[in-house]
Amino acid sequence: MNHQLIFYTHPRSRGRTARWMLEECQLSYQTELMEYGTTMKSADYLRINPLGKVPALQHGEQIITETAAICAYLADAFPAAKLAPPTSQRGDYYRWLFFAAAPLEQAITHKALGVTLSDEQRGFVGTADVAQLADILAGHLATREYIASDQFTAADVYVGSQIGFGLQFDTLPKLQVLQDYWDRLSARPALVRAAELDDALIPNN
């Protein structure tokens, strides 16, 4: 396989999470800056991601889209970074990675759009309200440093990003446990590097 990594992103997107993961892996990669409504909808990019959104990652002949999938893929493709638990210990790892990618993401989106679901509708879509999901996360994190292991993993990158964005943009309750968790993660050198790289791509920054 050609091991070149090409990272398609925009600094104001979920690509920030994927870049953090790339930096945690300490990888060399090429960044392709995409623009909303133009290059993201071009015929060339739609061959990478038919939805015309970022982030996307090309690794040789492999193309990975969806931020949680990119995090999980990189953890597996580059095991030297030690960002996934052993396969025999991945119950919590997968659980919380996809808890954040599915019910939490849905609930945050509903709240941001001003959509109020009935209890029956929440059951249909398989989520709860943001406050209940935040309480579940806080209860899990109350007695542990990391979300899914006794060490930092790709699940912390994804779950941590959801919590960080949620606290920043007031889409999650400002629970102290969540704030403490985010404070621990936000001090990581890889996240600092990733944020600096993305911020430098924002016009007039």
PyRosetta script that sets phi, psi and omega in degrees:
from pyrosetta import init, pose_from_sequence

init()
pose = pose_from_sequence("MNHQLIFYTHPRSRGRTARWMLEECQLSYQTELMEYGTTMKSADYLRINPLGKVPALQHGEQIITETAAICAYLADAFPAAKLAPPTSQRGDYYRWLFFAAAPLEQAITHKALGVTLSDEQRGFVGTADVAQLADILAGHLATREYIASDQFTAADVYVGSQIGFGLQFDTLPKLQVLQDYWDRLSARPALVRAAELDDALIPNN")
pose.set_psi(1, 139.6)
pose.set_omega(1, 168.9)
pose.set_phi(2, -71.8)
pose.set_psi(2, 119.0)
pose.set_omega(2, -171.9)
pose.set_phi(3, -90.3)
pose.set_psi(3, 12.4)
pose.set_omega(3, 177.2)
pose.set_phi(4, -63.9)
pose.set_psi(4, 136.2)
pose.set_omega(4, 177.2)
pose.set_phi(5, -107.6)
pose.set_psi(5, 126.6)
pose.set_omega(5, 175.4)
pose.set_phi(6, -118.2)
pose.set_psi(6, 123.8)
pose.set_omega(6, -173.3)
pose.set_phi(7, -112.1)
pose.set_psi(7, 116.2)
pose.set_omega(7, 179.6)
pose.set_phi(8, -98.5)
pose.set_psi(8, 124.9)
pose.set_omega(8, -171.4)
pose.set_phi(9, -157.8)
pose.set_psi(9, 175.1)
pose.set_omega(9, 169.1)
pose.set_phi(10, -143.1)
pose.set_psi(10, 141.1)
pose.set_omega(10, -174.1)
pose.set_phi(11, -67.3)
pose.set_psi(11, -16.6)
pose.set_omega(11, 175.6)
pose.set_phi(12, -110.4)
pose.set_psi(12, 64.8)
pose.set_omega(12, -178.6)
pose.set_phi(13, -157.2)
pose.set_psi(13, 179.1)
pose.set_omega(13, 174.6)
pose.set_phi(14, -68.2)
pose.set_psi(14, -6.2)
pose.set_omega(14, 173.6)
pose.set_phi(15, -58.6)
pose.set_psi(15, -22.8)
pose.set_omega(15, 178.2)
pose.set_phi(16, -61.2)
pose.set_psi(16, -37.2)
pose.set_omega(16, 178.4)
pose.set_phi(17, -67.3)
pose.set_psi(17, -45.0)
pose.set_omega(17, 179.8)
pose.set_phi(18, -63.6)
pose.set_psi(18, -38.5)
pose.set_omega(18, 177.7)
pose.set_phi(19, -64.6)
pose.set_psi(19, -39.8)
pose.set_omega(19, 176.6)
pose.set_phi(20, -56.7)
pose.set_psi(20, -44.0)
pose.set_omega(20, 179.3)
pose.set_phi(21, -63.2)
pose.set_psi(21, -42.3)
pose.set_omega(21, 176.9)
pose.set_phi(22, -59.1)
pose.set_psi(22, -41.8)
pose.set_omega(22, -179.5)
pose.set_phi(23, -70.5)
pose.set_psi(23, -35.0)
pose.set_omega(23, 175.2)
pose.set_phi(24, -62.2)
pose.set_psi(24, -35.1)
pose.set_omega(24, 178.7)
pose.set_phi(25, -77.6)
pose.set_psi(25, -9.3)
pose.set_omega(25, -179.3)
pose.set_phi(26, 56.2)
pose.set_psi(26, 49.6)
pose.set_omega(26, -176.5)
pose.set_phi(27, -101.1)
pose.set_psi(27, 153.3)
pose.set_omega(27, 170.1)
pose.set_phi(28, -91.3)
pose.set_psi(28, 129.6)
pose.set_omega(28, -177.2)
pose.set_phi(29, -151.1)
pose.set_psi(29, 157.4)
pose.set_omega(29, 178.0)
pose.set_phi(30, -98.2)
pose.set_psi(30, 129.9)
pose.set_omega(30, 178.7)
pose.set_phi(31, -98.0)
pose.set_psi(31, 127.3)
pose.set_omega(31, 173.0)
pose.set_phi(32, -110.3)
pose.set_psi(32, 110.6)
pose.set_omega(32, -178.1)
pose.set_phi(33, -80.8)
pose.set_psi(33, 120.2)
pose.set_omega(33, -178.7)
pose.set_phi(34, -105.7)
pose.set_psi(34, 153.0)
pose.set_omega(34, -179.7)
pose.set_phi(35, -118.3)
pose.set_psi(35, 140.9)
pose.set_omega(35, 179.3)
pose.set_phi(36, -63.5)
pose.set_psi(36, 136.9)
pose.set_omega(36, 173.3)
pose.set_phi(37, 79.3)
pose.set_psi(37, -11.8)
pose.set_omega(37, -179.5)
pose.set_phi(38, -123.2)
pose.set_psi(38, -90.0)
pose.set_omega(38, -175.6)
pose.set_phi(39, -64.6)
pose.set_psi(39, -28.2)
pose.set_omega(39, 177.0)
pose.set_phi(40, -67.5)
pose.set_psi(40, -21.4)
pose.set_omega(40, -178.6)
pose.set_phi(41, -106.5)
pose.set_psi(41, 9.0)
pose.set_omega(41, -179.7)
pose.set_phi(42, -72.0)
pose.set_psi(42, 157.0)
pose.set_omega(42, 179.9)
pose.set_phi(43, -60.6)
pose.set_psi(43, -38.1)
pose.set_omega(43, -179.4)
pose.set_phi(44, -63.0)
pose.set_psi(44, -45.0)
pose.set_omega(44, -177.3)
pose.set_phi(45, -74.9)
pose.set_psi(45, -31.3)
pose.set_omega(45, 178.2)
pose.set_phi(46, -64.8)
pose.set_psi(46, -18.7)
pose.set_omega(46, 172.7)
pose.set_phi(47, -75.3)
pose.set_psi(47, -23.2)
pose.set_omega(47, 175.3)
pose.set_phi(48, -82.2)
pose.set_psi(48, -50.8)
pose.set_omega(48, 179.0)
pose.set_phi(49, -138.0)
pose.set_psi(49, 104.7)
pose.set_omega(49, -177.2)
pose.set_phi(50, -59.6)
pose.set_psi(50, -18.9)
pose.set_omega(50, 177.0)
pose.set_phi(51, -78.7)
pose.set_psi(51, -11.6)
pose.set_omega(51, 178.1)
pose.set_phi(52, 64.9)
pose.set_psi(52, 40.9)
pose.set_omega(52, 179.1)
pose.set_phi(53, -134.7)
pose.set_psi(53, 166.3)
pose.set_omega(53, 177.2)
pose.set_phi(54, -118.4)
pose.set_psi(54, 159.9)
pose.set_omega(54, 5.8)
pose.set_phi(55, -86.2)
pose.set_psi(55, 164.5)
pose.set_omega(55, 169.0)
pose.set_phi(56, -143.8)
pose.set_psi(56, 153.8)
pose.set_omega(56, -178.9)
pose.set_phi(57, -132.6)
pose.set_psi(57, 130.6)
pose.set_omega(57, 173.1)
pose.set_phi(58, -111.9)
pose.set_psi(58, 124.4)
pose.set_omega(58, -179.5)
pose.set_phi(59, -126.2)
pose.set_psi(59, 96.6)
pose.set_omega(59, -172.7)
pose.set_phi(60, 61.9)
pose.set_psi(60, -121.7)
pose.set_omega(60, 179.0)
pose.set_phi(61, -89.4)
pose.set_psi(61, -5.7)
pose.set_omega(61, -179.1)
pose.set_phi(62, -85.7)
pose.set_psi(62, 137.1)
pose.set_omega(62, 173.4)
pose.set_phi(63, -123.0)
pose.set_psi(63, 125.6)
pose.set_omega(63, -178.3)
pose.set_phi(64, -122.4)
pose.set_psi(64, 129.5)
pose.set_omega(64, 173.1)
pose.set_phi(65, -121.4)
pose.set_psi(65, 171.7)
pose.set_omega(65, -176.6)
pose.set_phi(66, 76.0)
pose.set_psi(66, 123.3)
pose.set_omega(66, -170.1)
pose.set_phi(67, -60.0)
pose.set_psi(67, -44.0)
pose.set_omega(67, 179.5)
pose.set_phi(68, -62.4)
pose.set_psi(68, -38.8)
pose.set_omega(68, 179.0)
pose.set_phi(69, -65.9)
pose.set_psi(69, -38.8)
pose.set_omega(69, 177.9)
pose.set_phi(70, -62.3)
pose.set_psi(70, -44.4)
pose.set_omega(70, 179.2)
pose.set_phi(71, -61.1)
pose.set_psi(71, -47.2)
pose.set_omega(71, -178.9)
pose.set_phi(72, -65.4)
pose.set_psi(72, -40.4)
pose.set_omega(72, -179.7)
pose.set_phi(73, -62.3)
pose.set_psi(73, -47.7)
pose.set_omega(73, -178.1)
pose.set_phi(74, -63.2)
pose.set_psi(74, -37.9)
pose.set_omega(74, 178.1)
pose.set_phi(75, -61.3)
pose.set_psi(75, -37.7)
pose.set_omega(75, -179.9)
pose.set_phi(76, -79.8)
pose.set_psi(76, -39.2)
pose.set_omega(76, -175.9)
pose.set_phi(77, -72.0)
pose.set_psi(77, -25.0)
pose.set_omega(77, -177.5)
pose.set_phi(78, -127.9)
pose.set_psi(78, 70.1)
pose.set_omega(78, -173.8)
pose.set_phi(79, -64.0)
pose.set_psi(79, -19.2)
pose.set_omega(79, 179.1)
pose.set_phi(80, -61.9)
pose.set_psi(80, -23.7)
pose.set_omega(80, 178.5)
pose.set_phi(81, -73.8)
pose.set_psi(81, -15.4)
pose.set_omega(81, 177.6)
pose.set_phi(82, 55.8)
pose.set_psi(82, 50.3)
pose.set_omega(82, -178.2)
pose.set_phi(83, -109.1)
pose.set_psi(83, 14.2)
pose.set_omega(83, 171.8)
pose.set_phi(84, -138.7)
pose.set_psi(84, 141.7)
pose.set_omega(84, 175.8)
pose.set_phi(85, -67.5)
pose.set_psi(85, 167.0)
pose.set_omega(85, 171.3)
pose.set_phi(86, -55.7)
pose.set_psi(86, 149.9)
pose.set_omega(86, -175.8)
pose.set_phi(87, -57.8)
pose.set_psi(87, -27.8)
pose.set_omega(87, 179.5)
pose.set_phi(88, -75.3)
pose.set_psi(88, -5.7)
pose.set_omega(88, -177.2)
pose.set_phi(89, -127.1)
pose.set_psi(89, 32.4)
pose.set_omega(89, -173.3)
pose.set_phi(90, -101.2)
pose.set_psi(90, 11.6)
pose.set_omega(90, -179.8)
pose.set_phi(91, -57.5)
pose.set_psi(91, -57.2)
pose.set_omega(91, 179.2)
pose.set_phi(92, -64.4)
pose.set_psi(92, -36.4)
pose.set_omega(92, -178.7)
pose.set_phi(93, -58.1)
pose.set_psi(93, -53.3)
pose.set_omega(93, 179.8)
pose.set_phi(94, -69.6)
pose.set_psi(94, -39.6)
pose.set_omega(94, -177.9)
pose.set_phi(95, -56.3)
pose.set_psi(95, -52.4)
pose.set_omega(95, -173.6)
pose.set_phi(96, -79.3)
pose.set_psi(96, -30.5)
pose.set_omega(96, 174.7)
pose.set_phi(97, -58.2)
pose.set_psi(97, -46.7)
pose.set_omega(97, -176.2)
pose.set_phi(98, -89.9)
pose.set_psi(98, -16.4)
pose.set_omega(98, 167.1)
pose.set_phi(99, -59.5)
pose.set_psi(99, -45.5)
pose.set_omega(99, -179.3)
pose.set_phi(100, -71.9)
pose.set_psi(100, -33.6)
pose.set_omega(100, -177.5)
pose.set_phi(101, -76.9)
pose.set_psi(101, -23.4)
pose.set_omega(101, -175.4)
pose.set_phi(102, -113.3)
pose.set_psi(102, -85.0)
pose.set_omega(102, -174.1)
pose.set_phi(103, -60.3)
pose.set_psi(103, -39.9)
pose.set_omega(103, -178.7)
pose.set_phi(104, -67.9)
pose.set_psi(104, -46.2)
pose.set_omega(104, 178.7)
pose.set_phi(105, -60.0)
pose.set_psi(105, -42.9)
pose.set_omega(105, 178.8)
pose.set_phi(106, -60.6)
pose.set_psi(106, -47.1)
pose.set_omega(106, -176.1)
pose.set_phi(107, -64.8)
pose.set_psi(107, -40.9)
pose.set_omega(107, 178.2)
pose.set_phi(108, -63.5)
pose.set_psi(108, -41.4)
pose.set_omega(108, 179.1)
pose.set_phi(109, -64.5)
pose.set_psi(109, -44.1)
pose.set_omega(109, 177.6)
pose.set_phi(110, -57.8)
pose.set_psi(110, -44.5)
pose.set_omega(110, -179.0)
pose.set_phi(111, -64.4)
pose.set_psi(111, -44.1)
pose.set_omega(111, -178.8)
pose.set_phi(112, -62.8)
pose.set_psi(112, -33.5)
pose.set_omega(112, -179.9)
pose.set_phi(113, -87.3)
pose.set_psi(113, -1.4)
pose.set_omega(113, -179.5)
pose.set_phi(114, 72.6)
pose.set_psi(114, 26.6)
pose.set_omega(114, -179.4)
pose.set_phi(115, -93.9)
pose.set_psi(115, 123.2)
pose.set_omega(115, 177.5)
pose.set_phi(116, -107.6)
pose.set_psi(116, 120.5)
pose.set_omega(116, -179.5)
pose.set_phi(117, -97.6)
pose.set_psi(117, 144.1)
pose.set_omega(117, 171.4)
pose.set_phi(118, -73.8)
pose.set_psi(118, 167.4)
pose.set_omega(118, 177.4)
pose.set_phi(119, -59.1)
pose.set_psi(119, -38.3)
pose.set_omega(119, 179.6)
pose.set_phi(120, -64.9)
pose.set_psi(120, -42.2)
pose.set_omega(120, 179.7)
pose.set_phi(121, -67.0)
pose.set_psi(121, -37.6)
pose.set_omega(121, 177.5)
pose.set_phi(122, -62.6)
pose.set_psi(122, -40.2)
pose.set_omega(122, 177.7)
pose.set_phi(123, -63.7)
pose.set_psi(123, -35.9)
pose.set_omega(123, 179.8)
pose.set_phi(124, -66.0)
pose.set_psi(124, -41.7)
pose.set_omega(124, -177.6)
pose.set_phi(125, -88.8)
pose.set_psi(125, -7.9)
pose.set_omega(125, 174.6)
pose.set_phi(126, 78.1)
pose.set_psi(126, 38.0)
pose.set_omega(126, 177.8)
pose.set_phi(127, -140.7)
pose.set_psi(127, -175.4)
pose.set_omega(127, 176.7)
pose.set_phi(128, -134.1)
pose.set_psi(128, -174.0)
pose.set_omega(128, 177.7)
pose.set_phi(129, -80.3)
pose.set_psi(129, 164.9)
pose.set_omega(129, -173.7)
pose.set_phi(130, -59.8)
pose.set_psi(130, -41.0)
pose.set_omega(130, -178.0)
pose.set_phi(131, -61.4)
pose.set_psi(131, -42.9)
pose.set_omega(131, 179.6)
pose.set_phi(132, -65.7)
pose.set_psi(132, -41.9)
pose.set_omega(132, 179.9)
pose.set_phi(133, -66.2)
pose.set_psi(133, -38.3)
pose.set_omega(133, 177.6)
pose.set_phi(134, -64.2)
pose.set_psi(134, -39.9)
pose.set_omega(134, 177.3)
pose.set_phi(135, -63.1)
pose.set_psi(135, -38.9)
pose.set_omega(135, 178.2)
pose.set_phi(136, -62.9)
pose.set_psi(136, -45.7)
pose.set_omega(136, 178.1)
pose.set_phi(137, -62.2)
pose.set_psi(137, -45.8)
pose.set_omega(137, -178.3)
pose.set_phi(138, -63.6)
pose.set_psi(138, -39.6)
pose.set_omega(138, 178.1)
pose.set_phi(139, -62.4)
pose.set_psi(139, -38.7)
pose.set_omega(139, 179.1)
pose.set_phi(140, -69.1)
pose.set_psi(140, -39.0)
pose.set_omega(140, -174.9)
pose.set_phi(141, -84.7)
pose.set_psi(141, -8.1)
pose.set_omega(141, -173.8)
pose.set_phi(142, -61.3)
pose.set_psi(142, -29.4)
pose.set_omega(142, -174.6)
pose.set_phi(143, -119.8)
pose.set_psi(143, 18.7)
pose.set_omega(143, -178.5)
pose.set_phi(144, -144.5)
pose.set_psi(144, 155.9)
pose.set_omega(144, -179.4)
pose.set_phi(145, -84.6)
pose.set_psi(145, -36.4)
pose.set_omega(145, -177.5)
pose.set_phi(146, -121.9)
pose.set_psi(146, 163.2)
pose.set_omega(146, -169.7)
pose.set_phi(147, -74.8)
pose.set_psi(147, -31.8)
pose.set_omega(147, -167.6)
pose.set_phi(148, -137.4)
pose.set_psi(148, 5.9)
pose.set_omega(148, -175.4)
pose.set_phi(149, -164.5)
pose.set_psi(149, 178.2)
pose.set_omega(149, 174.0)
pose.set_phi(150, -86.4)
pose.set_psi(150, 6.5)
pose.set_omega(150, 175.2)
pose.set_phi(151, -139.8)
pose.set_psi(151, 165.6)
pose.set_omega(151, -179.3)
pose.set_phi(152, -66.1)
pose.set_psi(152, 135.9)
pose.set_omega(152, 178.5)
pose.set_phi(153, -136.6)
pose.set_psi(153, 177.2)
pose.set_omega(153, 175.9)
pose.set_phi(154, -58.6)
pose.set_psi(154, -28.5)
pose.set_omega(154, 177.5)
pose.set_phi(155, -63.1)
pose.set_psi(155, -33.9)
pose.set_omega(155, 176.3)
pose.set_phi(156, -67.8)
pose.set_psi(156, -35.5)
pose.set_omega(156, 176.9)
pose.set_phi(157, -59.5)
pose.set_psi(157, -49.0)
pose.set_omega(157, -175.1)
pose.set_phi(158, -75.7)
pose.set_psi(158, -50.1)
pose.set_omega(158, 179.8)
pose.set_phi(159, -63.9)
pose.set_psi(159, -42.5)
pose.set_omega(159, 179.4)
pose.set_phi(160, -60.3)
pose.set_psi(160, -40.6)
pose.set_omega(160, 178.0)
pose.set_phi(161, -62.7)
pose.set_psi(161, -42.7)
pose.set_omega(161, 178.3)
pose.set_phi(162, -61.0)
pose.set_psi(162, -42.0)
pose.set_omega(162, 179.4)
pose.set_phi(163, -68.8)
pose.set_psi(163, -44.1)
pose.set_omega(163, -180.0)
pose.set_phi(164, -59.9)
pose.set_psi(164, -47.3)
pose.set_omega(164, 177.8)
pose.set_phi(165, -64.0)
pose.set_psi(165, -40.1)
pose.set_omega(165, -178.9)
pose.set_phi(166, -63.1)
pose.set_psi(166, -40.4)
pose.set_omega(166, 177.9)
pose.set_phi(167, -71.1)
pose.set_psi(167, -38.1)
pose.set_omega(167, -179.1)
pose.set_phi(168, -66.1)
pose.set_psi(168, -41.7)
pose.set_omega(168, -173.6)
pose.set_phi(169, -104.1)
pose.set_psi(169, 12.6)
pose.set_omega(169, 174.9)
pose.set_phi(170, 60.4)
pose.set_psi(170, 33.8)
pose.set_omega(170, 174.3)
pose.set_phi(171, -99.5)
pose.set_psi(171, -4.8)
pose.set_omega(171, 172.5)
pose.set_phi(172, -125.0)
pose.set_psi(172, 147.0)
pose.set_omega(172, 174.6)
pose.set_phi(173, -60.9)
pose.set_psi(173, 143.4)
pose.set_omega(173, -177.6)
pose.set_phi(174, -84.0)
pose.set_psi(174, 67.5)
pose.set_omega(174, 177.5)
pose.set_phi(175, -76.6)
pose.set_psi(175, 139.7)
pose.set_omega(175, -174.6)
pose.set_phi(176, -62.3)
pose.set_psi(176, -37.2)
pose.set_omega(176, 179.4)
pose.set_phi(177, -61.4)
pose.set_psi(177, -42.3)
pose.set_omega(177, 179.1)
pose.set_phi(178, -67.7)
pose.set_psi(178, -39.9)
pose.set_omega(178, 178.5)
pose.set_phi(179, -63.9)
pose.set_psi(179, -41.9)
pose.set_omega(179, 179.4)
pose.set_phi(180, -63.5)
pose.set_psi(180, -41.6)
pose.set_omega(180, 178.0)
pose.set_phi(181, -61.6)
pose.set_psi(181, -47.5)
pose.set_omega(181, -179.7)
pose.set_phi(182, -64.8)
pose.set_psi(182, -37.5)
pose.set_omega(182, 177.7)
pose.set_phi(183, -60.8)
pose.set_psi(183, -39.9)
pose.set_omega(183, 177.7)
pose.set_phi(184, -63.5)
pose.set_psi(184, -44.5)
pose.set_omega(184, -176.4)
pose.set_phi(185, -72.2)
pose.set_psi(185, -38.7)
pose.set_omega(185, -173.4)
pose.set_phi(186, -68.7)
pose.set_psi(186, -12.7)
pose.set_omega(186, 176.7)
pose.set_phi(187, -86.8)
pose.set_psi(187, -4.4)
pose.set_omega(187, -178.0)
pose.set_phi(188, -66.4)
pose.set_psi(188, 132.3)
pose.set_omega(188, -178.1)
pose.set_phi(189, -55.3)
pose.set_psi(189, -37.7)
pose.set_omega(189, -179.0)
pose.set_phi(190, -63.8)
pose.set_psi(190, -38.8)
pose.set_omega(190, 178.1)
pose.set_phi(191, -68.9)
pose.set_psi(191, -40.6)
pose.set_omega(191, 177.5)
pose.set_phi(192, -59.6)
pose.set_psi(192, -45.9)
pose.set_omega(192, 178.6)
pose.set_phi(193, -61.3)
pose.set_psi(193, -46.9)
pose.set_omega(193, -178.3)
pose.set_phi(194, -60.0)
pose.set_psi(194, -44.5)
pose.set_omega(194, -179.8)
pose.set_phi(195, -63.2)
pose.set_psi(195, -39.7)
pose.set_omega(195, 178.5)
pose.set_phi(196, -64.0)
pose.set_psi(196, -41.4)
pose.set_omega(196, 179.1)
pose.set_phi(197, -64.2)
pose.set_psi(197, -43.8)
pose.set_omega(197, -179.9)
pose.set_phi(198, -69.8)
pose.set_psi(198, -43.7)
pose.set_omega(198, -179.4)
pose.set_phi(199, -59.8)
pose.set_psi(199, -33.6)
pose.set_omega(199, -179.6)
pose.set_phi(200, -68.2)
pose.set_psi(200, -18.7)
pose.set_omega(200, 179.8)
pose.set_phi(201, -88.9)
pose.set_psi(201, -7.9)
pose.set_omega(201, -179.0)
pose.set_phi(202, -81.5)
pose.set_psi(202, 125.0)
pose.set_omega(202, -179.2)
pose.set_phi(203, -55.7)
pose.set_psi(203, 139.4)
pose.set_omega(203, 178.5)
pose.set_phi(204, 62.6)
pose.set_psi(204, 21.8)
pose.set_omega(204, 178.7)
pose.set_phi(205, -85.5)
pose.dump_pdb("model.pdb")
